[in-house]
């Protein structure tokens, strides 16, 4: 094989490596903008509201236990009976717990960046089964239990997200809600005094909390009752159901109008109650299993652009290979500088895509960037290849490539499959087109 032919091949490989460096530089810019987007998200969360986790309500009943205790005096012979008082708290978890409501979504802007927010208009309802004397166990047979005013405690991971005034009804009576959950184990939140309980008989007391809660990214609900039912809906078309409990597949619905989902969780399905009661008794914060809804954006411009650059080197390499084969078959001489300009134009497509999508929609940005690059390359190649027809053919091929790339980027579940099929199809096409080429003969022709 002639040296000039070998140098041509090595030169093209070197240019491909050079284009890989250019693409890596563009990718670094994309990742930098992505990090900035994440920083803006954190800024919005710090000034508005972040992830929301709802726990409760929990019925807290403070009490004082009065009992007589016999102690031994200093002479170790004389005994004396004294009266002691010990304060404690008794915790009651709901028997039934239902969460129902709907989500609305909106974007909050900061500079050129936008952050997706959600607001839940929901109702938490259920009932508490109050046992006679609350079944408070005591080690003293003569103890007297005095109950104090009880209160309901609701845990909210970010109370700043509360919009308006929550409405709480206890036994069908409206009561006022105050700041702080007043229970360390469930963190921050709200609470409401329900007054003194009548513990002389067993009773079932209903409650209902209506609340508007704003948040970002994810909403979690901890099912702490014996029987839990959750019905949530929203207009967001791309929810992500996560957590320890998934919605019933038979009732789950996601379409162009939004989503609807239903959960039915029994206390037997997890150790939430045991873990919660342990945390309440030891007064230590706990983390719990929960059902979760994530509000994800189907097209994050930076993630999509980052994925697109992974195919950039393949596109450039295939284009260079097409030039090389065309140069051989048509006996044209294409200068390395022309290869370089074409490669740079294809690399700049991704920079155009990101910069445009920060101001207009991703679809329109993709159309504008791909149209600009295909038009420029088609015009340039019609002169390089000395034929408008040849330039048009390459333009059509590039249009098909960019169209296929968009299909890959727009697909959330089948991106890898579509990408694999695209690469295989392009390789198969190249092999079919060049199947009759005698590369040894071409090398000798190039050198003659």
C-alpha positions in Angstrom: 0.0 0.0 0.0 1.3 3.4 -1.0 2.5 5.8 1.7 0.4 8.7 0.5 -2.8 6.5 0.9 -1.7 5.4 4.3 -0.9 9.0 5.4 -4.4 10.0 4.1 -6.0 7.3 6.3 -3.9 8.3 9.3 -4.7 12.0 8.7 -8.4 11.3 8.8 -8.0 9.3 12.0 -6.1 12.2 13.5 -8.9 14.6 12.5 -11.4 12.3 14.1 -9.4 12.4 17.4 -9.2 16.2 17.0 -13.0 16.4 16.6 -13.4 14.2 19.7 -11.5 16.8 21.6 -13.7 19.5 20.2 -16.8 17.5 21.3 -15.4 17.0 24.8 -15.0 20.7 25.1 -18.6 21.3 24.0 -19.7 18.5 26.5 -17.8 20.3 29.3 -19.7 23.5 28.6 -23.0 21.5 28.6 -22.1 19.9 32.0 -21.2 23.3 33.3 -24.6 24.7 32.4 -26.2 21.6 33.9 -24.4 22.2 37.2 -25.6 25.8 37.1 -29.1 24.6 36.6 -28.8 22.4 39.7 -27.4 25.3 41.7 -30.4 27.4 40.7 -32.7 24.6 41.7 -31.1 24.5 45.1 -31.4 28.3 45.4 -35.1 28.2 44.6 -35.6 25.4 47.1 -33.8 27.4 49.8 -36.0 30.4 49.2 -39.3 28.6 48.5 -39.8 24.9 49.3 -38.0 21.7 48.5 -39.0 18.0 48.7 -42.1 17.4 50.8 -42.7 14.5 53.2 -45.9 14.2 55.1 -46.1 12.1 58.3 -49.2 11.8 60.4 -51.2 12.9 62.1 -50.2 11.4 65.4 -52.3 11.9 68.6 -50.1 12.9 71.5 -51.5 12.7 75.0 -49.4 14.2 77.8 -50.1 12.7 81.2 -48.8 12.8 84.8 -48.5 9.6 86.8 -48.8 10.0 90.6 -47.8 7.0 92.7 -46.5 6.2 96.2 -43.0 4.9 96.6 -41.3 3.5 99.7 -37.7 4.6 100.3 -35.1 3.5 102.8 -33.7 6.4 105.0 -30.1 7.0 105.8 -30.1 4.6 108.8 -30.9 1.8 106.4 -33.6 0.6 108.8 -36.4 3.1 108.6 -38.8 3.1 105.6 -40.8 6.1 104.4 -43.6 6.4 101.9 -43.3 9.4 99.5 -45.5 10.6 96.7 -43.9 10.9 93.3 -45.1 12.5 90.0 -43.7 11.5 86.6 -44.6 13.2 83.4 -44.9 11.2 80.2 -46.5 11.2 76.8 -48.7 8.5 75.2 -48.9 8.2 71.4 -51.8 7.0 69.4 -51.5 6.2 65.7 -54.5 6.4 63.4 -56.7 3.4 62.8 -57.5 4.5 59.3 -55.8 7.1 57.1 -56.8 8.5 53.8 -55.0 11.0 51.6 -56.8 12.4 48.5 -56.0 15.4 46.4 -54.7 16.8 43.1 -51.4 18.4 42.0 -50.9 21.4 39.9 -47.5 22.4 38.4 -45.8 25.6 37.4 -42.3 26.9 36.7 -40.4 29.4 38.8 -37.9 31.4 36.8 -34.5 32.6 37.9 -32.5 34.4 35.2 -32.7 32.1 32.1 -33.3 29.0 34.2 -36.7 27.5 35.1 -37.5 25.2 38.0 -40.5 23.0 38.1 -42.7 23.4 41.2 -45.9 21.5 42.3 -48.7 22.4 44.6 -50.9 19.8 46.3 -54.5 20.6 47.3 -55.2 17.7 49.5 -57.2 16.3 52.4 -55.9 13.9 55.0 -58.7 12.2 56.9 -59.2 9.2 59.1 -60.0 8.2 62.7 -58.3 7.4 66.0 -59.4 4.4 68.1 -59.2 5.7 71.7 -59.1 2.8 74.2 -60.4 3.1 77.7 -57.8 4.7 79.9 -55.5 4.6 76.8 -54.1 1.3 78.1 -51.3 3.1 79.8 -49.1 0.6 81.6 -47.6 1.4 85.0 -45.3 -0.5 87.2 -47.1 0.8 90.3 -50.4 -0.7 91.4 -51.6 2.5 93.2 -50.7 4.9 90.4 -53.1 7.6 89.3 -53.0 8.8 85.7 -54.0 12.4 85.0 -54.4 13.2 81.4 -53.6 16.7 80.1 -54.7 18.4 76.9 -53.9 16.3 73.9 -52.7 17.5 70.5 -52.4 16.3 66.9 -49.0 16.4 65.4 -48.3 16.4 61.6 -44.8 16.1 60.2 -43.9 18.3 57.2 -40.3 18.2 55.9 -40.6 21.8 54.7 -43.4 23.8 56.3 -42.5 26.9 54.2 -44.5 25.2 51.5 -47.8 25.6 53.3 -50.1 27.9 51.3 -52.9 29.7 53.2 -54.2 28.3 56.5 -54.7 24.6 56.9 -58.2 23.6 58.1 -58.3 20.9 60.8 -61.4 19.3 62.1 -61.4 17.1 65.2 -64.5 15.1 65.9 -66.2 17.4 63.4 -65.1 20.5 65.3 -62.7 23.0 63.7 -59.5 23.7 65.7 -56.6 26.1 65.2 -53.3 24.9 63.8 -50.0 26.1 65.2 -46.3 26.0 64.1 -44.0 23.1 64.9 -44.9 19.4 65.1 -43.8 19.3 68.7 -42.5 15.7 68.1 -38.8 15.3 67.5 -39.2 11.9 65.8 -41.1 13.3 62.8 -39.1 16.6 62.5 -40.7 19.9 61.6 -44.4 20.4 60.9 -47.6 21.7 62.5 -49.7 20.7 65.5 -53.1 21.5 67.0 -54.5 21.2 70.5 -57.6 19.0 70.7 -58.2 19.6 74.4 -58.8 17.0 77.1 -59.8 13.5 76.1 -62.6 11.5 77.6 -60.8 8.2 78.3 -63.5 6.7 80.5 -64.9 4.7 77.5 -63.6 3.4 74.2 -64.4 5.7 71.3 -63.6 6.4 67.7 -62.8 10.0 66.8 -62.7 11.2 63.2 -60.4 13.9 61.9 -59.9 15.8 58.7 -57.0 18.1 57.6 -57.3 20.2 54.4 -54.0 21.7 53.3 -52.4 23.3 50.3 -48.8 22.3 50.1 -46.1 23.6 47.7 -42.9 21.7 46.9 -40.3 20.8 44.4 -39.1 17.6 42.8 -40.7 14.9 44.9 -43.7 14.3 47.2 -43.6 11.6 49.9 -46.3 10.3 52.1 -45.6 7.9 55.1 -48.5 5.5 55.7 -48.5 5.2 59.5 -52.1 4.0 60.1 -53.3 0.4 60.3 -55.1 0.9 57.0 -53.9 3.5 54.5 -55.6 4.6 51.3 -54.1 7.2 49.0 -55.7 8.7 45.9 -53.7 11.3 44.0 -54.0 12.9 40.6 -52.5 15.7 38.6 -52.2 17.2 35.1 -48.5 16.4 34.9 -48.0 13.8 32.2 -44.6 12.4 33.3 -44.9 11.4 37.0 -42.3 9.0 38.5 -43.7 6.6 41.1 -41.1 5.5 43.5 -40.5 4.7 47.2 -41.3 1.5 49.1 -44.9 1.3 47.8 -46.0 1.5 44.2 -49.6 2.3 43.2 -52.0 -0.4 42.2 -51.3 -1.2 38.5 -54.9 -1.9 37.8 -56.0 1.6 38.7 -52.9 3.6 37.7 -53.5 5.9 34.7 -51.1 8.1 32.9 -52.0 9.8 29.6 -52.1 13.2 27.9 -54.5 14.5 30.4 -52.3 13.7 33.4 -52.2 10.9 35.9 -54.3 9.1 38.5 -52.9 6.7 41.1 -54.2 4.7 44.1 -52.3 3.1 46.9 -53.7 0.7 49.6 -51.1 0.0 52.3 -51.6 -2.1 55.4 -49.5 -1.7 58.5 -48.6 -5.4 58.1 -46.7 -4.6 54.9 -43.9 -2.6 56.7 -42.3 -1.9 60.0 -43.3 1.8 59.9 -45.4 1.7 63.1 -42.8 -0.1 65.1 -40.0 2.2 64.0 -42.1 5.3 64.6 -43.1 4.2 68.1 -39.5 3.5 68.9 -38.5 7.0 67.7 -41.3 8.5 69.7 -40.3 6.8 72.9 -36.6 7.6 72.5 -37.3 11.1 71.2 -34.9 10.6 68.2 -35.5 11.5 64.6 -36.3 8.6 62.2 -36.5 7.9 58.5 -39.4 5.9 57.2 -40.6 4.0 54.2 -42.9 6.0 52.1 -44.8 6.2 48.8 -43.4 8.8 46.5 -44.3 10.8 43.4 -41.5 12.5 41.5 -42.3 15.3 39.1 -39.6 14.9 36.4 -39.2 16.8 33.2 -39.3 14.5 30.1 -36.9 16.8 28.2 -34.1 18.3 30.3 -32.2 20.3 27.8 -28.8 19.6 29.4 -29.3 15.9 29.9 -30.6 15.6 26.3 -27.7 17.6 24.9 -25.2 15.5 26.9 -26.8 12.3 25.5 -26.6 13.8 22.0 -22.9 14.5 22.2 -22.3 10.8 22.8 -23.4 10.2 19.2 -21.4 13.2 17.9 -18.2 11.4 17.3 -20.1 8.6 15.5 -21.8 11.1 13.2 -18.5 12.9 12.4 -16.7 9.6 11.9 -19.4 8.3 9.5 -19.3 11.6 7.6 -15.6 11.5 7.2 -15.8 7.9 6.1 -18.4 8.9 3.5 -16.1 11.7 2.2 -13.2 9.3 2.0 -15.2 6.7 0.1 -16.6 9.4 -2.2 -13.2 10.8 -2.7 -11.9 7.4 -3.8 -14.8 6.5 -6.0 -15.0 9.9 -7.8 -11.3 10.4 -7.8 -11.6 13.8 -6.0 -9.1 15.3 -3.7 -10.6 16.7 -0.5 -8.1 18.7 1.6 -7.7 17.9 5.3 -8.7 21.5 6.0 -12.1 20.8 4.4 -12.5 17.7 6.5 -11.8 19.8 9.6 -14.3 22.5 8.7 -17.0 20.0 8.2 -16.2 18.3 11.5 -16.2 21.6 13.4 -19.6 22.5 11.9 -21.0 19.2 13.1 -19.5 19.8 16.6 -21.0 23.3 16.8 -24.4 21.8 16.3 -24.5 20.8 20.0 -23.4 24.2 21.2 -26.1 25.8 19.1 -28.6 23.3 20.5 -27.9 24.1 24.1 -27.6 27.9 23.7 -30.9 28.1 21.8 -32.8 25.8 24.1 -32.0 28.0 27.1 -34.3 30.6 25.5 -36.8 28.6 23.4 -38.3 25.1 23.5 -36.0 22.1 23.0 -37.9 21.0 19.9 -37.7 24.4 18.2 -34.0 24.6 19.2 -33.2 21.2 17.7 -35.0 22.1 14.5 -33.2 25.5 14.2 -29.7 24.1 15.0 -30.0 21.0 12.8 -31.4 23.1 9.9 -28.6 25.6 10.2 -25.9 22.9 10.2 -27.4 20.9 7.4 -27.9 24.0 5.2 -24.4 25.2 5.8 -22.9 21.7 5.2 -25.0 21.1 2.1 -24.0 24.4 0.6 -20.3 23.9 1.5 -20.2 20.3 0.3 -21.8 21.1 -3.1 -18.7 23.2 -3.8 -16.2 20.8 -2.2 -17.6 17.8 -4.1 -18.1 20.0 -7.2 -21.7 19.0 -7.6 -24.9 20.4 -6.2 -26.5 17.0 -6.5 -23.8 15.4 -4.4 -24.1 18.2 -1.8 -27.9 17.7 -1.8 -27.4 13.9 -1.2 -25.1 14.5 1.8 -27.6 17.1 3.1 -30.4 14.6 2.9 -28.2 12.0 4.7 -27.4 14.4 7.5 -31.0 15.4 7.8 -31.9 11.7 8.3 -29.1 11.3 10.9 -30.3 14.3 12.9 -33.9 13.1 12.6 -32.9 9.7 14.0 -30.9 11.4 16.8 -33.9 13.4 17.9 -36.0 10.2 18.0 -33.4 8.7 20.3 -33.4 11.8 22.5 -37.1 12.1 22.7 -37.6 8.4 23.8 -37.3 7.9 27.5 -37.7 4.1 27.6 -36.3 3.0 24.2 -33.3 5.3 23.8 -30.7 2.5 24.1 -32.6 0.2 21.7 -33.1 2.9 19.1 -29.4 4.0 19.5 -28.2 0.4 19.0 -30.4 0.0 15.9 -29.2 3.3 14.4 -25.5 2.4 14.9 -26.1 -1.1 13.5 -28.0 0.3 10.5 -25.3 2.8 9.7 -22.6 0.2 9.9 -24.6 -2.2 7.7 -25.2 0.5 5.1 -21.5 1.4 5.1 -20.5 -2.3 4.6 -23.1 -2.8 1.8 -21.9 0.3 -0.1 -18.2 -0.6 0.2 -18.6 -4.3 -0.2 -17.0 -4.4 -3.7 -14.2 -2.0 -3.1 -10.7 -3.5 -3.5 -8.9 -1.5 -0.8 -5.4 -2.8 -1.9 -6.0 -1.7 -5.5 -7.3 1.7 -4.3 -4.1 2.2 -2.3 -2.0 1.5 -5.4 -4.2 3.8 -7.6 -3.7 6.6 -5.0 0.0 6.2 -5.2 0.3 6.1 -9.0 
